[in-house]
Amino acid sequence: MKKWGTSIFSKLILMLNLAVVALSTNSGDFHLFYFVQQWLGSYCDQNGEKCCYPVTGKPGADFTIYGLWPYYNDGSFPYNCGGDNFNEALIKPMQDRLRKEWPSVTCPDIGRKFWVHEWNKHGTCSKSVLDEIPYFQAALNLKYKINLLQALAEAGITPNNQIYSLESVKNAIAHNTGFHPWIDCNHSVQGSSQIWQVSMCVDRSGTRLMDCPFVPKGRGGCDSMIKFPSF
């Protein structure tokens, strides 16, 4: 009788654990955001890619928004959560700022399709916290708050096609922001590892920087010495 009772208890515990796992995969239970900025000079100087500037002209030499991505607490992330369509009319008041801070240089120039893609793939998974307007506004606010180019310049790291240590790049950003970044690299046409994307962890409200509790899956790829190409 005792063994039977123990068996039933064990099964109940297992069922509860499975229920917790099932709930954790719900997009509303994401743990944090990764706010990702990219250096367009590295995107435009990688093997196999061609750069096309927007109709408004070549973007300024600055880091630009790449995405605001919700993540689970195990390093994975939800995507394409559906349930809502991108409404371009809602973001018209901020379109000029988005064109400057969140441009696309893919070929052919996809313009607003970049925002549609990011909202459909990532934004829809954060709707328990941020609807469309607050989602894009949060990304803009974070861009204004985290000035990567200035942080690096203060440490003597500038986009001049020179080689810098990965550790010095991380330390410069951490010193300026108070939080450690994750750096992603691609490779130049000549094969050099170069700084491309910088990710910072942000709390569920999309407003406050926080320490990253895990390495996001599929991120990294940098050598110990990396190039900072001009743009």
Residue pairs with C-beta under 8 A, 6 or more apart in sequence:
23 29
24 72
24 73
25 72
25 78
27 70
27 78
27 81
27 124
27 125
27 126
27 127
27 128
28 128
29 72
30 70
30 71
30 72
30 77
30 78
30 125
30 126
30 204
31 71
31 72
31 73
31 204
31 213
32 70
32 71
32 73
32 201
32 202
32 203
32 204
32 210
32 213
33 68
33 69
33 70
33 71
33 126
33 201
33 202
33 203
33 204
33 206
34 67
34 68
34 69
34 71
34 77
34 182
34 199
34 200
34 201
34 202
34 216
35 67
35 68
35 139
35 142
35 146
35 199
35 200
35 201
35 202
36 65
36 66
36 67
36 68
36 69
36 197
36 198
36 199
37 63
37 64
37 65
37 66
37 143
37 146
37 148
37 197
37 198
38 63
38 64
38 65
38 66
38 196
38 197
38 198
39 63
39 159
39 195
39 196
39 197
39 198
39 228
39 229
39 231
40 51
40 59
40 64
40 103
40 105
40 231
41 61
41 159
41 228
41 229
41 230
41 231
42 185
42 186
42 188
42 194
42 195
42 196
42 229
43 49
43 51
43 105
43 186
43 196
44 51
44 105
44 231
45 188
45 189
45 194
45 229
46 186
46 187
46 188
46 189
46 194
46 196
47 187
47 188
47 189
47 191
50 107
51 105
51 107
52 105
52 106
52 107
52 108
52 109
53 59
53 105
53 109
54 99
54 103
54 104
54 105
54 109
54 111
55 109
55 111
56 99
59 100
59 103
59 105
60 100
61 149
61 159
61 230
61 231
62 149
63 148
63 149
63 198
64 101
64 102
64 103
64 143
65 101
65 102
65 139
65 140
65 143
66 197
67 118
67 122
67 139
68 118
68 122
68 123
68 126
68 135
68 138
68 139
68 142
68 202
68 206
69 77
69 122
70 77
70 78
70 122
70 125
70 126
71 77
71 216
72 78
73 213
73 214
74 214
75 214
75 215
75 216
75 217
76 217
77 122
77 125
77 216
77 217
78 125
79 121
79 122
79 125
80 120
80 121
80 124
80 125
81 124
81 125
81 127
82 124
83 124
83 127
84 124
84 127
84 132
86 115
86 116
86 119
86 120
86 132
87 132
88 112
88 116
90 132
90 133
91 98
91 115
91 132
91 133
91 136
94 136
94 137
94 140
97 140
98 115
98 136
98 140
101 139
101 140
101 143
102 114
102 115
102 139
102 140
102 143
103 114
104 110
104 111
104 113
104 114
106 114
110 117
115 136
119 132
119 135
119 136
123 130
123 132
123 135
123 136
126 135
126 206
129 204
129 205
129 206
130 138
130 206
134 206
135 206
138 206
138 207
139 206
141 207
142 200
142 202
142 206
142 207
145 209
146 177
146 200
146 209
147 176
148 173
148 198
149 159
150 176
151 172
151 173
151 175
151 176
151 177
152 158
152 169
152 172
152 173
152 228
154 172
154 175
154 176
155 168
155 171
155 172
155 175
157 164
157 168
157 169
157 172
157 228
158 228
159 228
159 229
159 230
159 231
160 228
160 230
161 227
161 228
161 229
161 230
162 227
162 228
163 192
163 225
163 226
163 227
163 228
164 225
164 226
164 227
164 228
165 224
165 225
165 226
166 183
166 222
166 223
166 224
166 225
166 226
167 224
169 183
169 195
169 226
169 228
170 180
170 181
170 183
173 180
173 181
173 198
174 180
174 181
177 200
177 209
178 209
179 200
179 201
179 209
179 210
179 211
179 212
180 211
180 212
181 198
181 199
181 200
182 198
182 199
182 200
182 212
182 215
182 216
182 219
182 220
183 195
183 197
183 198
183 199
183 220
183 222
183 226
184 196
184 197
184 198
184 199
184 219
184 220
184 221
184 222
185 193
185 194
185 195
185 196
185 220
185 221
185 222
185 223
185 226
186 193
186 194
186 196
186 221
187 193
187 194
188 194
188 227
188 229
192 226
192 227
193 221
193 222
193 223
193 225
193 226
193 227
194 226
194 227
194 228
194 229
195 222
195 226
195 227
195 228
199 212
199 216
199 219
200 209
200 212
201 209
201 210
201 211
201 212
201 213
202 208
202 209
202 210
203 209
203 210
